[in-house]
């Protein structure tokens, strides 16, 4: 096969005709008749709007030519084009199993992306993992979240942060990542999502996006896949401690809500808690698990009309032009004190959501469906928070800072999301927010107009205001009357890191911290990849469990 990159196709060409256009271009480059070529796979697709109004899709593809490898190699060399090279498909391979005997099945704590993919890989390799999740299944969780948005009644164990799928299940559903992975783990994650019902284009789009509606539909499929492979899942069950003996983990203490703790033995425990599991961080610290403070970022979520972002990115589109996806942006600058200020989790055509997980605290996030058709674009604009800003040496000082500011936001909005037009925020004037305006802001959860000045520390507030004007020069209107600010965005990443060694084990052997909450990921894809890495470490050390199908008990919520 042959790999060809930088194939540009006009965005005006209908999608159904693009494959033929790609083969025609490839045939000219290779000097082969297009009917001799077959598209094996699209490897990458991106949108190039640098020369607007001419918008192009840029493809990298793999082709079958019918030639043997040596002739394909000579054909590539003859083109003298570095974007045309031989291609060999190398699928992801789980490492060979170890030889140590597992007396008890591995336990995975947390059913976010890291925990789900760790459990899936372990189950498929015969390790029969037990997956523990404090929250509820995604179907029940969605009902709990809707009730919270409508009434303000929060379930601390079932919300935007906790439950099957983790925080990513109620987000934009982006699957892009900055990690450089040559092992094939990233591709395998995308393939598994597609096998479970995600759109096929996530496997090749430069900015893959599922959407929260599609994520919620595919999670039950992923769950059934874990169960069918021999795993067990327990929802509504919280890990409240570890049994540690002579520096090794020997089991986990579980609370399933009946008032009694259960001690489950295990010599391999994967800890994938998510960045909001603050109670977990506390008992880890108190258990002597080595942890570190970690810098993160906080700020506000800013909303604009999607049409404004589209025009800035694509230019003015003439009537009758082919539709383009809702445009996104990625912005960054530096404050006067050197802090980074940047857009984070940008949601084209999305919603601002009340993502709180604790009573008397307010935190917001962004979410969008697959169609990205709400009419509003929103993004967090966040400021780097350094460990010296935490105000203490305790490893959880960053957590305390988050909670202090979230409590302040809750009091300001009376439990609703406090919002304000950006120009009014600069002058300290409360914005008018009528009922119809509240609806057009696309906020999930109650919103209330308040003065956001003084809500965040001065180093965040001043850096944010300055950056908004910098970004306004890049996207006209970014700091204008159509810009609404919502507070606060405090959960960008974990403010702690659980220290681990090269074998991904914590200071207590047999404990494998992974994912975003452990401080080793920054999104759905990177967290899932880190979960796979933890599964690989267990697989490389231990032999699979014996197949005792008659002894299997499949969780308290199979939902087949």
C-alpha positions as CSV (number, residue, x, y, z in Angstrom):
1,X,0.0,0.0,0.0
2,X,1.0,3.6,-0.5
3,X,0.4,6.6,1.8
4,X,-0.3,10.0,0.2
5,X,-0.6,13.2,2.2
6,X,-1.5,16.8,1.4
7,X,-4.3,15.9,-1.0
8,X,-6.5,19.0,-1.1
9,X,-10.2,18.8,-2.0
10,X,-12.5,21.8,-2.2
11,X,-15.0,22.0,0.6
12,X,-17.6,22.7,-2.1
13,X,-17.3,19.1,-3.4
14,X,-20.2,17.0,-1.9
15,X,-18.9,14.4,0.6
16,X,-20.3,11.6,-1.6
17,X,-18.0,12.7,-4.4
18,X,-14.8,13.2,-2.5
19,X,-13.5,9.6,-2.7
20,X,-13.6,9.8,-6.5
21,X,-11.9,13.2,-6.4
22,X,-9.2,11.8,-4.1
23,X,-8.5,8.8,-6.4
24,X,-8.3,11.1,-9.4
25,X,-5.7,13.3,-7.7
26,X,-3.8,10.2,-6.4
27,X,-3.8,8.7,-9.9
28,X,-2.3,11.8,-11.4
29,X,0.5,11.9,-8.8
30,X,1.3,8.2,-9.2
31,X,0.8,8.3,-13.0
32,X,-1.7,5.4,-12.6
33,X,-5.2,5.1,-13.9
34,X,-7.6,5.9,-11.0
35,X,-9.5,2.6,-11.7
36,X,-6.4,0.7,-10.6
37,X,-6.5,2.3,-7.2
38,X,-8.6,1.5,-4.2
39,X,-9.0,3.6,-1.1
40,X,-7.9,1.5,1.8
41,X,-8.4,4.0,4.5
42,X,-8.5,7.8,5.2
43,X,-5.7,8.3,7.7
44,X,-6.3,12.0,8.4
45,X,-8.6,14.9,7.4
46,X,-8.3,18.5,8.3
47,X,-10.0,21.7,7.2
48,X,-7.8,24.5,5.8
49,X,-9.3,28.0,6.0
50,X,-6.2,30.0,5.7
51,X,-7.0,31.3,2.2
52,X,-10.6,32.1,2.7
53,X,-13.0,32.3,1.0
54,X,-11.5,29.2,-0.6
55,X,-11.9,26.5,2.0
56,X,-10.2,23.1,1.5
57,X,-10.2,19.7,3.1
58,X,-6.7,18.2,3.3
59,X,-6.5,14.4,3.3
60,X,-3.9,11.8,4.0
61,X,-4.9,8.5,2.6
62,X,-3.7,4.9,2.2
63,X,-4.2,3.3,-1.2
64,X,-4.1,-0.3,-2.5
65,X,-2.5,-0.4,-6.0
66,X,-2.4,-4.1,-6.7
67,X,1.4,-3.9,-7.0
68,X,3.9,-5.9,-4.9
69,X,5.8,-4.0,-2.1
70,X,9.0,-3.6,-4.1
71,X,7.2,-2.1,-7.1
72,X,5.2,0.2,-4.8
73,X,8.5,1.4,-3.2
74,X,10.0,2.2,-6.6
75,X,6.9,4.0,-7.6
76,X,7.0,6.2,-4.5
77,X,10.7,6.9,-5.1
78,X,10.0,7.9,-8.7
79,X,7.6,10.6,-7.7
80,X,10.2,12.3,-5.6
81,X,7.4,13.6,-3.3
82,X,8.0,13.2,0.4
83,X,4.2,13.1,0.9
84,X,4.1,9.8,-1.0
85,X,5.6,6.8,0.9
86,X,5.0,3.1,1.3
87,X,2.4,2.3,4.0
88,X,2.1,-0.7,6.2
89,X,-0.9,-1.0,8.6
90,X,0.3,-1.9,12.1
91,X,-2.6,-2.6,14.4
92,X,-2.3,-2.2,18.2
93,X,-1.1,-5.3,20.0
94,X,-1.5,-5.9,23.7
95,X,1.8,-7.1,25.2
96,X,2.6,-10.7,26.0
97,X,1.2,-11.9,29.3
98,X,3.4,-12.2,32.4
99,X,3.9,-15.2,34.5
100,X,3.0,-14.1,38.1
101,X,-0.1,-15.7,39.4
102,X,-3.0,-13.4,40.3
103,X,-4.8,-14.8,43.3
104,X,-7.5,-12.2,43.0
105,X,-8.9,-10.3,40.0
106,X,-7.7,-6.8,39.4
107,X,-9.8,-3.9,40.7
108,X,-10.3,-0.7,38.7
109,X,-11.6,2.3,40.6
110,X,-13.5,4.8,38.5
111,X,-15.5,4.4,35.3
112,X,-14.3,7.5,33.4
113,X,-12.3,7.0,30.2
114,X,-9.2,5.7,31.9
115,X,-11.0,3.2,34.0
116,X,-13.4,2.0,31.3
117,X,-10.6,1.4,28.8
118,X,-8.3,-0.2,31.4
119,X,-11.2,-2.6,32.4
120,X,-12.0,-3.4,28.8
121,X,-8.5,-4.3,27.8
122,X,-8.0,-6.4,31.0
123,X,-11.3,-8.1,30.4
124,X,-10.6,-8.9,26.8
125,X,-7.2,-10.4,27.8
126,X,-8.8,-12.7,30.4
127,X,-8.1,-10.9,33.6
128,X,-11.8,-10.6,34.7
129,X,-11.5,-7.1,36.3
130,X,-13.9,-5.6,38.8
131,X,-14.8,-2.1,37.9
132,X,-16.0,0.2,40.7
133,X,-17.9,3.4,40.1
134,X,-19.4,5.7,42.8
135,X,-21.9,7.2,40.4
136,X,-24.7,5.6,38.4
137,X,-25.0,4.2,34.9
138,X,-25.1,6.8,32.2
139,X,-28.9,6.4,31.6
140,X,-29.7,7.0,35.3
141,X,-27.0,9.6,35.6
142,X,-28.5,11.6,32.7
143,X,-31.8,11.8,34.5
144,X,-30.1,13.0,37.7
145,X,-28.3,15.7,35.8
146,X,-31.4,16.9,34.0
147,X,-33.2,17.2,37.4
148,X,-30.2,19.2,38.8
149,X,-30.3,21.6,35.9
150,X,-34.0,22.1,36.3
151,X,-34.4,22.2,40.0
152,X,-30.9,22.8,41.5
153,X,-31.1,19.6,43.6
154,X,-27.7,18.0,43.3
155,X,-26.8,14.3,43.8
156,X,-23.1,14.4,45.0
157,X,-22.5,10.9,43.6
158,X,-24.3,11.3,40.2
159,X,-23.7,14.5,38.3
160,X,-21.6,16.0,35.5
161,X,-18.4,14.9,37.2
162,X,-19.3,11.5,38.7
163,X,-20.9,8.4,37.0
164,X,-20.3,6.1,34.1
165,X,-18.2,7.9,31.4
166,X,-16.8,10.4,33.9
167,X,-16.8,14.1,33.2
168,X,-16.2,13.5,29.5
169,X,-19.7,12.0,29.0
170,X,-21.2,15.5,29.5
171,X,-18.7,17.6,27.6
172,X,-18.0,18.4,24.0
173,X,-16.8,14.9,23.4
174,X,-13.6,15.9,21.7
175,X,-11.1,13.1,21.2
176,X,-8.0,15.1,20.1
177,X,-4.9,15.0,22.2
178,X,-1.4,16.4,22.2
179,X,0.2,13.1,23.1
180,X,2.7,11.5,20.6
181,X,1.8,7.9,20.6
182,X,3.6,5.4,18.3
183,X,2.2,2.3,20.0
184,X,-1.2,2.5,18.3
185,X,-3.0,3.0,21.6
186,X,-4.7,6.3,20.5
187,X,-5.9,4.7,17.2
188,X,-7.2,1.7,19.2
189,X,-9.2,4.0,21.5
190,X,-10.8,5.7,18.5
191,X,-11.5,2.3,16.8
192,X,-13.2,1.0,19.9
193,X,-15.4,4.1,20.1
194,X,-16.3,3.7,16.5
195,X,-17.1,0.0,17.1
196,X,-19.4,1.0,19.9
197,X,-21.3,3.4,17.7
198,X,-19.3,6.6,17.4
199,X,-19.1,8.2,13.9
200,X,-16.4,6.6,11.8
201,X,-14.8,10.0,11.0
202,X,-13.4,10.2,14.5
203,X,-10.7,7.7,13.4
204,X,-9.2,10.2,10.9
205,X,-10.4,13.8,11.6
206,X,-7.7,16.1,12.8
207,X,-10.1,17.3,15.5
208,X,-12.3,14.2,16.2
209,X,-15.6,15.0,17.9
210,X,-18.3,12.6,19.1
211,X,-20.7,14.9,20.9
212,X,-22.3,14.2,24.3
213,X,-25.5,12.8,22.8
214,X,-23.5,10.1,20.9
215,X,-21.2,9.4,23.8
216,X,-24.1,8.7,26.1
217,X,-25.5,6.3,23.5
218,X,-22.3,4.4,23.0
219,X,-21.4,4.0,26.7
220,X,-23.9,1.2,27.4
221,X,-22.4,-0.7,24.4
222,X,-18.9,-0.3,25.9
223,X,-20.3,-1.5,29.2
224,X,-21.9,-4.6,27.7
225,X,-18.6,-5.3,25.9
226,X,-16.7,-5.3,29.3
227,X,-19.3,-7.6,30.8
228,X,-19.3,-10.0,27.9
229,X,-15.5,-10.3,28.1
230,X,-15.7,-11.4,31.7
231,X,-15.6,-8.1,33.7
232,X,-17.9,-7.0,36.5
233,X,-19.2,-3.5,37.0
234,X,-20.6,-2.1,40.3
235,X,-22.3,1.2,40.2
236,X,-23.2,3.1,43.3
237,X,-20.1,1.8,45.0
238,X,-17.4,4.1,46.4
239,X,-13.8,3.1,47.3
240,X,-13.1,4.6,50.7
241,X,-9.7,3.2,51.4
242,X,-7.0,0.6,50.8
243,X,-5.8,-2.4,52.7
244,X,-2.0,-1.8,52.7
245,X,0.4,-4.3,54.2
246,X,4.2,-4.0,54.1
247,X,4.2,-1.4,51.4
248,X,1.8,-3.4,49.1
249,X,-1.8,-3.1,48.4
250,X,-3.8,-6.1,49.5
251,X,-7.3,-5.0,48.9
252,X,-9.8,-2.1,48.8
253,X,-12.5,-1.0,51.2
254,X,-15.8,-0.4,49.4
255,X,-19.0,1.5,50.5
256,X,-22.0,0.5,48.5
257,X,-24.3,2.7,50.4
258,X,-25.8,0.2,52.9
259,X,-23.9,1.5,55.8
260,X,-21.3,-1.3,55.9
261,X,-17.8,-1.4,54.4
262,X,-16.7,-4.4,52.3
263,X,-13.1,-5.4,52.1
264,X,-12.3,-6.9,48.7
265,X,-8.9,-8.5,48.3
266,X,-6.7,-7.6,45.4
267,X,-3.0,-7.4,44.6
268,X,-3.4,-5.2,41.5
269,X,-5.6,-2.1,41.9
270,X,-6.0,0.6,39.2
271,X,-6.9,4.0,40.6
272,X,-8.6,6.2,37.9
273,X,-10.5,8.6,40.1
274,X,-11.2,11.7,37.9
275,X,-10.0,15.2,38.7
276,X,-13.0,15.9,41.0
277,X,-12.6,13.0,43.4
278,X,-11.5,15.2,46.3
279,X,-12.6,12.8,49.0
280,X,-10.4,10.2,47.4
281,X,-7.4,12.5,47.3
282,X,-7.9,13.1,51.1
283,X,-7.8,9.4,52.1
284,X,-4.9,8.8,49.7
285,X,-3.0,11.5,51.5
286,X,-4.0,10.2,54.9
287,X,-2.9,6.7,53.9
288,X,0.6,7.9,53.1
289,X,0.4,7.6,49.3
290,X,3.0,9.9,47.8
291,X,1.4,12.8,46.0
292,X,2.5,16.2,44.7
293,X,0.9,19.6,44.1
294,X,0.3,20.2,40.4
295,X,-0.2,23.5,38.6
296,X,-3.4,23.8,36.6
297,X,-5.6,26.7,35.3
298,X,-8.8,28.5,36.2
299,X,-10.9,31.2,34.7
300,X,-14.3,31.8,33.2
301,X,-16.4,30.3,30.3
302,X,-17.2,32.8,27.6
303,X,-20.1,32.5,25.1
304,X,-20.5,34.1,21.7
305,X,-22.9,33.7,18.7
306,X,-21.6,30.8,16.6
307,X,-22.2,32.9,13.5
308,X,-19.6,35.4,14.7
309,X,-17.0,32.7,15.1
310,X,-17.9,31.2,11.7
311,X,-17.4,34.5,9.9
312,X,-14.1,35.1,11.6
313,X,-12.8,31.7,10.7
314,X,-14.3,31.1,7.3
315,X,-15.0,34.6,6.0
316,X,-18.4,35.7,4.7
317,X,-20.1,32.8,2.9
318,X,-22.2,33.4,-0.1
319,X,-25.7,31.9,-0.2
320,X,-25.7,28.4,-1.7
321,X,-22.3,27.5,-0.6
322,X,-21.8,24.0,0.8
323,X,-22.3,24.0,4.6
324,X,-19.2,23.9,6.8
325,X,-18.9,22.5,10.3
326,X,-19.4,25.0,13.2
327,X,-16.0,26.8,13.4
328,X,-13.8,26.5,16.4
329,X,-10.8,28.5,17.6
330,X,-7.7,28.1,19.7
331,X,-6.3,31.2,21.3
332,X,-3.4,31.9,23.7
333,X,-1.4,34.8,25.0
334,X,0.6,35.8,28.0
335,X,-0.3,38.1,30.9
336,X,2.0,40.9,32.1
337,X,3.3,38.6,34.9
338,X,4.1,35.9,32.4
339,X,1.1,33.6,33.1
340,X,-0.3,31.8,30.2
341,X,-3.9,32.7,29.2
342,X,-5.6,30.4,26.7
343,X,-8.9,28.9,25.4
344,X,-9.7,25.5,26.8
345,X,-12.3,22.9,25.8
346,X,-13.8,25.1,23.1
347,X,-17.4,24.0,22.2
348,X,-18.7,25.1,18.8
349,X,-22.5,25.2,18.7
350,X,-22.6,24.0,22.3
351,X,-23.9,24.8,25.8
352,X,-22.4,26.1,29.1
353,X,-23.4,23.6,31.8
354,X,-23.5,23.8,35.6
355,X,-20.9,21.0,36.3
356,X,-21.0,21.2,40.1
357,X,-20.4,18.1,42.1
358,X,-20.4,19.4,45.7
359,X,-23.1,21.1,47.7
360,X,-22.7,24.9,48.0
361,X,-20.2,25.0,45.1
362,X,-20.6,26.2,41.5
363,X,-18.3,25.1,38.6
364,X,-19.1,25.3,34.9
365,X,-18.0,23.4,31.8
366,X,-18.8,23.2,28.2
367,X,-20.9,20.6,26.3
368,X,-22.1,20.1,22.7
369,X,-24.0,17.5,20.8
370,X,-22.7,15.8,17.7
371,X,-24.5,18.3,15.4
372,X,-23.1,21.4,17.2
373,X,-26.2,23.3,16.3
374,X,-27.1,25.3,19.4
375,X,-26.2,28.6,17.7
376,X,-23.8,29.6,20.5
377,X,-20.0,28.9,20.7
378,X,-18.4,28.8,24.2
379,X,-14.9,28.2,25.5
380,X,-13.1,28.4,28.8
381,X,-10.7,31.3,28.9
382,X,-8.3,30.2,31.7
383,X,-5.2,31.5,33.4
384,X,-2.3,29.4,34.6
385,X,-2.4,28.8,38.4
386,X,1.0,28.1,39.9
387,X,1.6,26.0,42.9
388,X,2.9,29.0,44.8
389,X,-0.6,30.5,44.3
390,X,-2.2,27.6,46.3
391,X,-1.5,29.4,49.7
392,X,0.0,26.4,51.5
393,X,2.4,23.4,51.4
394,X,-0.3,20.8,51.9
395,X,-0.6,18.5,48.9
396,X,-4.3,19.4,48.6
397,X,-3.9,23.1,48.9
398,X,-4.9,23.4,45.2
399,X,-8.1,21.5,45.9
400,X,-8.8,23.9,48.8
401,X,-8.3,26.9,46.5
402,X,-10.7,25.4,44.0
403,X,-13.3,24.8,46.7
404,X,-13.0,28.3,48.1
405,X,-13.7,29.9,44.8
406,X,-16.5,27.5,43.9
407,X,-18.2,28.3,47.2
408,X,-17.8,32.0,46.4
409,X,-19.4,31.5,43.0
410,X,-22.3,29.6,44.6
411,X,-23.0,32.4,47.0
412,X,-22.8,35.0,44.3
413,X,-25.3,33.2,42.1
414,X,-27.5,31.8,44.8
415,X,-26.8,28.3,43.4
416,X,-27.4,29.5,39.8
417,X,-24.6,30.1,37.3
418,X,-23.5,33.8,37.7
419,X,-23.2,35.5,34.3
420,X,-22.4,38.9,32.9
421,X,-21.7,40.6,29.6
422,X,-17.9,41.1,29.2
423,X,-18.1,45.0,28.8
424,X,-20.2,45.1,32.0
425,X,-17.7,43.0,33.8
426,X,-15.0,45.5,33.0
427,X,-17.1,48.4,34.4
428,X,-18.6,46.4,37.3
429,X,-22.2,46.9,36.1
430,X,-24.7,44.0,36.4
431,X,-26.0,43.0,33.0
432,X,-29.7,42.8,32.1
433,X,-30.7,39.2,31.6
434,X,-34.3,38.8,30.5
435,X,-36.0,35.4,30.1
436,X,-35.5,35.2,26.3
437,X,-31.9,36.2,26.6
438,X,-31.3,33.5,29.2
439,X,-32.6,31.0,26.7
440,X,-30.4,32.2,23.9
441,X,-27.3,31.9,26.1
442,X,-27.6,28.1,25.9
443,X,-26.9,27.4,29.5
444,X,-27.9,24.1,31.0
445,X,-28.8,24.9,34.6
446,X,-30.2,28.1,36.1
447,X,-28.4,31.3,35.3
448,X,-28.5,34.7,37.1
449,X,-27.0,38.0,36.2
450,X,-24.4,39.1,38.7
451,X,-21.3,41.3,38.9
452,X,-18.3,38.9,38.4
453,X,-15.7,41.4,39.4
454,X,-13.9,40.2,42.6
455,X,-15.1,36.6,42.2
456,X,-11.6,35.4,41.2
457,X,-8.2,36.4,42.6
458,X,-6.8,39.6,41.0
459,X,-4.1,37.7,39.1
460,X,-6.8,35.7,37.3
461,X,-9.2,38.5,36.8
462,X,-6.7,41.0,35.4
463,X,-5.1,38.4,33.1
464,X,-8.5,37.4,31.8
465,X,-9.6,40.9,31.0
466,X,-6.4,41.7,29.3
467,X,-6.5,38.5,27.2
468,X,-10.1,39.2,26.1
469,X,-8.9,42.3,24.4
470,X,-5.9,40.5,22.8
471,X,-8.3,37.9,21.4
472,X,-10.7,40.6,20.2
473,X,-8.0,41.7,17.8
474,X,-7.9,38.1,16.4
475,X,-11.7,37.5,16.4
476,X,-13.6,40.8,16.0
477,X,-16.3,41.1,18.6
478,X,-14.7,38.6,21.0
479,X,-14.7,41.3,23.8
480,X,-17.9,43.0,22.6
481,X,-21.5,43.2,23.7
482,X,-22.3,39.7,22.5
483,X,-19.7,38.1,24.8
484,X,-21.2,36.7,27.9
485,X,-19.0,35.5,30.8
486,X,-20.0,32.6,33.2
487,X,-18.3,31.7,36.4
488,X,-16.3,29.8,37.2
489,X,-14.2,27.3,35.2
490,X,-12.2,25.6,38.0
491,X,-11.9,21.9,36.9
492,X,-9.6,22.1,33.9
493,X,-7.3,19.4,35.3
494,X,-6.3,17.8,38.6
495,X,-4.5,20.0,41.1
496,X,-2.6,17.0,42.4
497,X,-0.4,14.2,40.9
498,X,-0.2,10.8,42.4
499,X,3.5,9.9,42.1
500,X,4.2,6.7,40.1
501,X,7.3,4.9,38.8
502,X,8.2,3.6,35.4
503,X,6.0,0.6,35.9
504,X,3.1,3.0,36.6
505,X,3.0,1.9,40.3
506,X,2.5,4.4,43.2
507,X,4.6,4.5,46.3
508,X,2.5,1.5,47.4
509,X,3.2,-1.4,45.2
510,X,0.3,-2.9,43.3
511,X,-1.5,0.4,43.0
512,X,-1.6,1.9,39.5
513,X,-2.8,5.5,39.4
514,X,-3.8,6.7,36.0
515,X,-5.9,9.1,34.0
516,X,-6.8,12.7,34.6
517,X,-7.5,12.6,38.3
518,X,-4.1,11.0,39.0
519,X,-2.4,13.9,37.1
520,X,-1.4,12.0,33.9
521,X,-4.0,13.0,31.3
522,X,-5.9,16.0,30.0
523,X,-8.9,14.8,28.1
524,X,-10.9,11.8,27.0
525,X,-8.4,10.4,24.6
526,X,-5.3,10.8,26.7
527,X,-7.1,9.4,29.8
528,X,-8.2,6.4,27.9
529,X,-4.7,5.8,26.5
530,X,-3.3,6.1,30.1
531,X,-5.8,3.5,31.2
532,X,-4.6,1.1,28.5
533,X,-1.0,1.7,29.7
534,X,-2.0,0.6,33.2
535,X,-3.7,-2.5,31.8
536,X,-0.6,-3.3,29.9
537,X,1.6,-3.1,33.0
538,X,-0.7,-5.5,34.8
539,X,-0.8,-7.8,31.8
540,X,3.0,-7.8,31.4
541,X,3.4,-8.8,35.1
542,X,0.6,-11.3,35.6
543,X,-0.9,-14.3,33.8
544,X,-4.6,-14.1,33.0
545,X,-7.1,-15.4,35.5
546,X,-8.4,-18.9,35.2
547,X,-11.6,-19.1,33.3
548,X,-14.2,-19.8,35.9
549,X,-17.4,-18.8,34.1
550,X,-19.6,-20.5,36.6
551,X,-18.3,-18.2,39.4
552,X,-18.8,-14.9,37.5
553,X,-21.2,-12.4,39.0
554,X,-21.9,-9.5,36.7
555,X,-22.4,-6.3,38.8
556,X,-25.5,-4.7,40.1
557,X,-26.5,-3.1,36.8
558,X,-25.8,-5.1,33.6
559,X,-28.4,-3.4,31.4
560,X,-28.2,-5.9,28.6
